[in-house]
Amino acid sequence: MSANGLTIAVPRGALFAETLDRLDALGVSTAEVRTNDRKLIFRDAGLITMRPSDVPTYVEAGAADLGITGKDVLVEQSDRAVYELLDLGYGHCEMVLATRAGADPAAEALRRLGVVRVATKYPRTAMRHFEAAGHQAEIVEVKGSVELAPLTGLVEAIVDLTASGTTLRENGLVVRATIAASTARLIANPVAHKLRAAAVDEVVSRLRETTSAAGTQASRTR
């Protein structure tokens, strides 16, 4: 069963399990999605699965009516023509600037050279951060383990997403600044939002209820 006949882009990875739990609460059948990590399209459920960074692309193009992805992705892809409808309240993490522990090599590079080298999977977000601070940065885009870059001397700093900071600490890195917070967000294709407004509004309303209930339950367990 799908959500009001809408197609929803679902992010695999860190947001995957909680997203499926929220969809279950809408009455969407996610059993097949949970047990099949190779299949990508689940027509009966109205779901397609992909990397979180691809969700805005599919929603913008109309291949999905709705999608769920992290705020970090939406900030990085701010030029995408999608509507952000709801903060779903899970997948909490932070975009941070980090360097090797000890004397700050990024600050030292800025002092000596006037420019700092920064490795990241989020080049636009990183550049905006340094421009806002009035600093010059050379952005090095990487796809794999960002933490490796400062350890090998490729860069002085990294901009990356972290939930607990454990990976940073295990690699001898420390947070120098928090750039932004991120949680899972519901987004919509503008055309679907207009032409299928009633169906979209119902999904938003029901997800808002489940988000509120989840927040209340989390507060009770603290």
Contacts in CASP RR format, 6 or more apart in sequence:
PFRMAT RR
TARGET T0000
AUTHOR 0000-0000-0000
METHOD contacts of the structure
MODEL  1
MSANGLTIAVPRGALFAETLDRLDALGVSTAEVRTNDRKLIFRDAGLITM
RPSDVPTYVEAGAADLGITGKDVLVEQSDRAVYELLDLGYGHCEMVLATR
AGADPAAEALRRLGVVRVATKYPRTAMRHFEAAGHQAEIVEVKGSVELAP
LTGLVEAIVDLTASGTTLRENGLVVRATIAASTARLIANPVAHKLRAAAV
DEVVSRLRETTSAAGTQASRTR
1 27 0 8 1.000
1 28 0 8 1.000
1 29 0 8 1.000
1 44 0 8 1.000
1 45 0 8 1.000
2 8 0 8 1.000
2 28 0 8 1.000
2 44 0 8 1.000
2 45 0 8 1.000
2 46 0 8 1.000
2 47 0 8 1.000
3 23 0 8 1.000
3 26 0 8 1.000
3 27 0 8 1.000
3 28 0 8 1.000
3 46 0 8 1.000
3 66 0 8 1.000
3 199 0 8 1.000
3 203 0 8 1.000
4 196 0 8 1.000
4 199 0 8 1.000
4 200 0 8 1.000
4 202 0 8 1.000
4 203 0 8 1.000
5 46 0 8 1.000
5 199 0 8 1.000
6 46 0 8 1.000
6 65 0 8 1.000
6 66 0 8 1.000
6 192 0 8 1.000
6 196 0 8 1.000
6 199 0 8 1.000
6 200 0 8 1.000
6 203 0 8 1.000
7 46 0 8 1.000
7 47 0 8 1.000
7 48 0 8 1.000
7 63 0 8 1.000
7 64 0 8 1.000
7 65 0 8 1.000
7 66 0 8 1.000
8 23 0 8 1.000
8 28 0 8 1.000
8 46 0 8 1.000
8 47 0 8 1.000
8 48 0 8 1.000
8 64 0 8 1.000
8 65 0 8 1.000
8 66 0 8 1.000
8 67 0 8 1.000
8 68 0 8 1.000
9 47 0 8 1.000
9 48 0 8 1.000
9 49 0 8 1.000
9 50 0 8 1.000
9 54 0 8 1.000
9 55 0 8 1.000
9 58 0 8 1.000
9 59 0 8 1.000
9 63 0 8 1.000
9 64 0 8 1.000
9 66 0 8 1.000
9 67 0 8 1.000
9 68 0 8 1.000
9 69 0 8 1.000
10 16 0 8 1.000
10 19 0 8 1.000
10 20 0 8 1.000
10 23 0 8 1.000
10 33 0 8 1.000
10 47 0 8 1.000
10 48 0 8 1.000
10 49 0 8 1.000
10 50 0 8 1.000
10 67 0 8 1.000
10 68 0 8 1.000
11 19 0 8 1.000
11 49 0 8 1.000
11 50 0 8 1.000
11 51 0 8 1.000
11 52 0 8 1.000
11 55 0 8 1.000
11 68 0 8 1.000
11 69 0 8 1.000
11 70 0 8 1.000
11 184 0 8 1.000
12 37 0 8 1.000
12 49 0 8 1.000
12 50 0 8 1.000
12 51 0 8 1.000
12 52 0 8 1.000
13 52 0 8 1.000
14 91 0 8 1.000
14 93 0 8 1.000
14 163 0 8 1.000
15 52 0 8 1.000
15 68 0 8 1.000
15 69 0 8 1.000
15 70 0 8 1.000
15 90 0 8 1.000
15 91 0 8 1.000
15 184 0 8 1.000
16 49 0 8 1.000
18 90 0 8 1.000
18 91 0 8 1.000
18 184 0 8 1.000
19 68 0 8 1.000
19 184 0 8 1.000
20 30 0 8 1.000
20 33 0 8 1.000
20 34 0 8 1.000
22 68 0 8 1.000
22 88 0 8 1.000
22 90 0 8 1.000
22 207 0 8 1.000
22 210 0 8 1.000
22 211 0 8 1.000
22 214 0 8 1.000
23 30 0 8 1.000
23 45 0 8 1.000
23 47 0 8 1.000
24 30 0 8 1.000
25 206 0 8 1.000
25 210 0 8 1.000
26 203 0 8 1.000
26 206 0 8 1.000
26 207 0 8 1.000
26 210 0 8 1.000
28 45 0 8 1.000
28 46 0 8 1.000
28 47 0 8 1.000
29 44 0 8 1.000
29 45 0 8 1.000
30 45 0 8 1.000
30 47 0 8 1.000
32 39 0 8 1.000
32 42 0 8 1.000
32 44 0 8 1.000
32 45 0 8 1.000
33 39 0 8 1.000
33 42 0 8 1.000
33 45 0 8 1.000
33 47 0 8 1.000
33 49 0 8 1.000
39 49 0 8 1.000
40 48 0 8 1.000
40 49 0 8 1.000
40 50 0 8 1.000
41 47 0 8 1.000
41 48 0 8 1.000
41 49 0 8 1.000
42 48 0 8 1.000
42 49 0 8 1.000
48 58 0 8 1.000
48 63 0 8 1.000
48 64 0 8 1.000
50 58 0 8 1.000
52 69 0 8 1.000
52 70 0 8 1.000
52 73 0 8 1.000
53 69 0 8 1.000
53 73 0 8 1.000
53 76 0 8 1.000
53 77 0 8 1.000
55 64 0 8 1.000
55 67 0 8 1.000
55 68 0 8 1.000
55 69 0 8 1.000
55 73 0 8 1.000
55 187 0 8 1.000
56 69 0 8 1.000
56 73 0 8 1.000
56 74 0 8 1.000
56 77 0 8 1.000
56 80 0 8 1.000
56 82 0 8 1.000
56 187 0 8 1.000
57 77 0 8 1.000
57 80 0 8 1.000
58 64 0 8 1.000
58 67 0 8 1.000
59 65 0 8 1.000
59 66 0 8 1.000
59 67 0 8 1.000
59 80 0 8 1.000
59 82 0 8 1.000
59 187 0 8 1.000
59 188 0 8 1.000
59 189 0 8 1.000
60 80 0 8 1.000
60 81 0 8 1.000
60 82 0 8 1.000
60 189 0 8 1.000
61 189 0 8 1.000
62 189 0 8 1.000
62 191 0 8 1.000
62 192 0 8 1.000
64 189 0 8 1.000
65 188 0 8 1.000
65 189 0 8 1.000
65 192 0 8 1.000
65 196 0 8 1.000
65 200 0 8 1.000
66 85 0 8 1.000
66 186 0 8 1.000
66 187 0 8 1.000
66 188 0 8 1.000
66 189 0 8 1.000
66 192 0 8 1.000
66 200 0 8 1.000
66 203 0 8 1.000
67 186 0 8 1.000
67 187 0 8 1.000
67 188 0 8 1.000
68 88 0 8 1.000
68 184 0 8 1.000
68 185 0 8 1.000
68 186 0 8 1.000
68 187 0 8 1.000
69 184 0 8 1.000
69 185 0 8 1.000
69 187 0 8 1.000
70 91 0 8 1.000
70 182 0 8 1.000
70 183 0 8 1.000
70 184 0 8 1.000
70 185 0 8 1.000
71 87 0 8 1.000
71 180 0 8 1.000
71 181 0 8 1.000
71 182 0 8 1.000
71 183 0 8 1.000
71 184 0 8 1.000
71 185 0 8 1.000
72 93 0 8 1.000
72 95 0 8 1.000
72 122 0 8 1.000
72 125 0 8 1.000
72 161 0 8 1.000
72 180 0 8 1.000
72 182 0 8 1.000
74 80 0 8 1.000
74 82 0 8 1.000
74 84 0 8 1.000
74 185 0 8 1.000
74 187 0 8 1.000
75 95 0 8 1.000
75 122 0 8 1.000
75 125 0 8 1.000
75 180 0 8 1.000
75 182 0 8 1.000
76 122 0 8 1.000
76 123 0 8 1.000
76 124 0 8 1.000
76 125 0 8 1.000
77 124 0 8 1.000
78 124 0 8 1.000
81 190 0 8 1.000
82 187 0 8 1.000
82 188 0 8 1.000
82 189 0 8 1.000
82 190 0 8 1.000
83 187 0 8 1.000
83 188 0 8 1.000
83 189 0 8 1.000
83 190 0 8 1.000
83 193 0 8 1.000
84 185 0 8 1.000
84 186 0 8 1.000
84 187 0 8 1.000
85 185 0 8 1.000
85 186 0 8 1.000
85 187 0 8 1.000
85 188 0 8 1.000
85 193 0 8 1.000
85 200 0 8 1.000
85 204 0 8 1.000
86 185 0 8 1.000
86 186 0 8 1.000
86 204 0 8 1.000
86 207 0 8 1.000
86 208 0 8 1.000
86 211 0 8 1.000
87 183 0 8 1.000
87 184 0 8 1.000
87 185 0 8 1.000
87 211 0 8 1.000
88 183 0 8 1.000
88 184 0 8 1.000
88 185 0 8 1.000
88 186 0 8 1.000
88 207 0 8 1.000
88 211 0 8 1.000
89 183 0 8 1.000
89 184 0 8 1.000
89 211 0 8 1.000
89 214 0 8 1.000
89 215 0 8 1.000
90 183 0 8 1.000
90 184 0 8 1.000
90 214 0 8 1.000
91 163 0 8 1.000
91 182 0 8 1.000
91 183 0 8 1.000
91 184 0 8 1.000
92 163 0 8 1.000
92 181 0 8 1.000
92 182 0 8 1.000
92 183 0 8 1.000
93 161 0 8 1.000
93 162 0 8 1.000
93 163 0 8 1.000
93 181 0 8 1.000
93 182 0 8 1.000
93 183 0 8 1.000
94 161 0 8 1.000
94 162 0 8 1.000
94 163 0 8 1.000
94 178 0 8 1.000
94 179 0 8 1.000
94 180 0 8 1.000
94 181 0 8 1.000
94 182 0 8 1.000
95 122 0 8 1.000
95 125 0 8 1.000
95 159 0 8 1.000
95 160 0 8 1.000
95 161 0 8 1.000
95 178 0 8 1.000
95 179 0 8 1.000
95 180 0 8 1.000
95 181 0 8 1.000
95 182 0 8 1.000
96 159 0 8 1.000
96 160 0 8 1.000
96 161 0 8 1.000
96 162 0 8 1.000
96 168 0 8 1.000
96 175 0 8 1.000
96 176 0 8 1.000
96 177 0 8 1.000
96 178 0 8 1.000
96 179 0 8 1.000
97 106 0 8 1.000
97 118 0 8 1.000
97 129 0 8 1.000
97 157 0 8 1.000
97 158 0 8 1.000
97 159 0 8 1.000
97 175 0 8 1.000
97 176 0 8 1.000
97 177 0 8 1.000
97 178 0 8 1.000
97 179 0 8 1.000
98 150 0 8 1.000
98 157 0 8 1.000
98 158 0 8 1.000
98 159 0 8 1.000
98 160 0 8 1.000
98 162 0 8 1.000
98 168 0 8 1.000
98 173 0 8 1.000
98 174 0 8 1.000
98 175 0 8 1.000
98 176 0 8 1.000
99 105 0 8 1.000
99 106 0 8 1.000
99 150 0 8 1.000
99 156 0 8 1.000
99 157 0 8 1.000
99 158 0 8 1.000
99 173 0 8 1.000
99 174 0 8 1.000
99 176 0 8 1.000
100 150 0 8 1.000
100 151 0 8 1.000
100 172 0 8 1.000
100 173 0 8 1.000
100 174 0 8 1.000
101 172 0 8 1.000
101 173 0 8 1.000
101 174 0 8 1.000
102 174 0 8 1.000
104 176 0 8 1.000
105 150 0 8 1.000
105 156 0 8 1.000
105 157 0 8 1.000
106 116 0 8 1.000
106 118 0 8 1.000
106 156 0 8 1.000
106 157 0 8 1.000
106 176 0 8 1.000
107 176 0 8 1.000
108 156 0 8 1.000
109 115 0 8 1.000
109 116 0 8 1.000
109 117 0 8 1.000
109 156 0 8 1.000
110 116 0 8 1.000
110 135 0 8 1.000
110 136 0 8 1.000
114 135 0 8 1.000
114 136 0 8 1.000
115 136 0 8 1.000
115 137 0 8 1.000
115 138 0 8 1.000
116 130 0 8 1.000
116 135 0 8 1.000
116 136 0 8 1.000
116 137 0 8 1.000
116 138 0 8 1.000
116 155 0 8 1.000
116 156 0 8 1.000
116 157 0 8 1.000
117 137 0 8 1.000
117 138 0 8 1.000
117 140 0 8 1.000
117 154 0 8 1.000
117 155 0 8 1.000
117 156 0 8 1.000
117 157 0 8 1.000
118 126 0 8 1.000
118 130 0 8 1.000
118 137 0 8 1.000
118 138 0 8 1.000
118 139 0 8 1.000
118 140 0 8 1.000
118 155 0 8 1.000
118 156 0 8 1.000
118 157 0 8 1.000
118 158 0 8 1.000
118 159 0 8 1.000
119 140 0 8 1.000
119 141 0 8 1.000
119 142 0 8 1.000
119 146 0 8 1.000
119 149 0 8 1.000
119 150 0 8 1.000
119 154 0 8 1.000
119 155 0 8 1.000
119 157 0 8 1.000
119 158 0 8 1.000
119 159 0 8 1.000
120 126 0 8 1.000
120 139 0 8 1.000
120 140 0 8 1.000
120 141 0 8 1.000
120 142 0 8 1.000
120 146 0 8 1.000
120 158 0 8 1.000
120 159 0 8 1.000
120 160 0 8 1.000
121 141 0 8 1.000
121 142 0 8 1.000
121 143 0 8 1.000
121 144 0 8 1.000
121 146 0 8 1.000
121 160 0 8 1.000
121 161 0 8 1.000
122 159 0 8 1.000
122 160 0 8 1.000
122 161 0 8 1.000
123 139 0 8 1.000
123 141 0 8 1.000
125 159 0 8 1.000
125 179 0 8 1.000
125 180 0 8 1.000
126 137 0 8 1.000
126 139 0 8 1.000
126 159 0 8 1.000
127 137 0 8 1.000
127 139 0 8 1.000
129 159 0 8 1.000
129 177 0 8 1.000
129 179 0 8 1.000
130 136 0 8 1.000
130 137 0 8 1.000
140 149 0 8 1.000
140 154 0 8 1.000
140 155 0 8 1.000
142 149 0 8 1.000
146 158 0 8 1.000
146 160 0 8 1.000
147 158 0 8 1.000
147 160 0 8 1.000
147 167 0 8 1.000
147 168 0 8 1.000
147 171 0 8 1.000
147 173 0 8 1.000
148 154 0 8 1.000
149 155 0 8 1.000
149 158 0 8 1.000
150 156 0 8 1.000
150 157 0 8 1.000
150 158 0 8 1.000
150 173 0 8 1.000
151 171 0 8 1.000
151 172 0 8 1.000
157 176 0 8 1.000
158 173 0 8 1.000
159 179 0 8 1.000
161 182 0 8 1.000
162 168 0 8 1.000
162 175 0 8 1.000
165 175 0 8 1.000
168 174 0 8 1.000
168 175 0 8 1.000
186 203 0 8 1.000
186 204 0 8 1.000
186 207 0 8 1.000
188 200 0 8 1.000
192 200 0 8 1.000
193 200 0 8 1.000
END
